[in-house]
Amino acid sequence: MTTATDRVPPGPVTTARPQTLLLTLLGSTALDRDVAIFSGSFVTVMNRDVTVWQHNTPHPRQLADHADLRTLLVEHFGFDLPEVERMRAPSIPEWS
């Protein structure tokens, strides 16, 4: 059985951003909320490289250390995770 949405090409109305699942899971489990959270910006992190996208403008930077990562989590994701100070990251030699 096909529905009207099966015949509509993917677009902003019928598809979800990859962040939607993460934010929904974060909202429902970590924050005990039934809604997703959106701050108006997107954050990408790969190793130490961080890009914060605000109003379609990238703001790249590099994480200096574990404390900087912890601050990033607080500022952009809304939670404090002290354990990140002891986290090991094999792809970053200084953090292994």
C-alpha positions as CSV (number, residue, x, y, z in Angstrom):
1,M,0.0,0.0,0.0
2,T,1.4,3.4,-0.9
3,T,0.5,6.6,0.7
4,A,0.7,10.2,-0.5
5,T,4.0,10.7,1.3
6,D,5.6,7.7,-0.5
7,R,5.0,9.5,-3.8
8,V,6.4,12.9,-2.7
9,P,10.1,13.5,-3.5
10,P,12.2,14.0,-0.3
11,G,12.2,17.5,0.9
12,P,12.1,19.6,4.1
13,V,8.6,18.5,4.9
14,T,8.9,14.8,4.5
15,T,12.5,14.1,5.6
16,A,14.2,14.7,8.9
17,R,17.7,16.0,9.6
18,P,20.1,13.4,11.1
19,Q,20.3,15.4,14.3
20,T,16.6,14.9,14.9
21,L,17.1,11.3,16.2
22,L,20.0,12.3,18.4
23,L,18.1,15.3,19.9
24,T,14.9,13.2,20.3
25,L,16.8,10.5,22.2
26,L,18.7,13.1,24.2
27,G,15.5,14.8,25.1
28,S,13.7,11.6,26.1
29,T,16.4,9.9,28.0
30,A,19.0,12.3,29.4
31,L,16.7,15.2,30.0
32,D,13.5,13.2,30.6
33,R,11.5,15.2,28.1
34,D,9.3,14.1,25.3
35,V,10.4,16.7,22.8
36,A,13.5,17.3,20.6
37,I,15.7,20.4,21.3
38,F,16.9,22.8,18.7
39,S,19.0,25.8,19.5
40,G,19.2,27.3,16.0
41,S,22.7,26.1,15.4
42,F,24.3,22.8,14.3
43,V,27.6,21.5,15.7
44,T,29.9,19.0,13.9
45,V,32.8,17.4,15.7
46,M,35.6,15.2,14.2
47,N,38.5,14.5,16.4
48,R,39.5,18.0,17.6
49,D,37.9,19.9,14.8
50,V,34.7,21.6,15.7
51,T,32.4,23.6,13.4
52,V,29.5,25.5,14.8
53,W,27.0,26.5,12.1
54,Q,24.9,29.5,12.9
55,H,22.6,31.1,10.3
56,N,24.3,29.0,7.6
57,T,27.7,30.4,8.5
58,P,30.4,28.0,9.7
59,H,32.5,28.9,12.7
60,P,35.4,26.4,12.8
61,R,37.8,25.9,15.7
62,Q,39.9,23.2,17.4
63,L,39.3,21.7,20.8
64,A,42.3,22.6,23.0
65,D,41.8,19.9,25.6
66,H,39.2,17.8,27.5
67,A,38.0,20.9,29.4
68,D,37.3,22.6,26.1
69,L,35.2,19.6,25.0
70,R,33.3,19.7,28.3
71,T,32.6,23.4,27.8
72,L,31.3,22.6,24.2
73,L,28.9,20.0,25.6
74,V,27.5,22.5,28.2
75,E,27.2,25.5,25.7
76,H,25.8,23.7,22.7
77,F,24.2,20.5,24.0
78,G,23.0,21.7,27.4
79,F,24.5,19.1,29.7
80,D,27.6,18.8,31.8
81,L,29.5,15.5,31.7
82,P,32.5,15.5,34.1
83,E,33.6,12.1,32.8
84,V,34.7,13.6,29.5
85,E,37.7,15.0,31.4
86,R,39.0,11.4,31.7
87,M,37.8,10.2,28.2
88,R,40.3,8.4,26.0
89,A,40.3,9.1,22.3
90,P,42.7,6.8,20.4
91,S,42.5,9.1,17.3
92,I,43.9,12.0,19.3
93,P,47.4,10.9,20.7
94,E,47.3,13.4,23.6
95,W,44.0,11.9,24.8
96,S,45.0,8.2,24.6
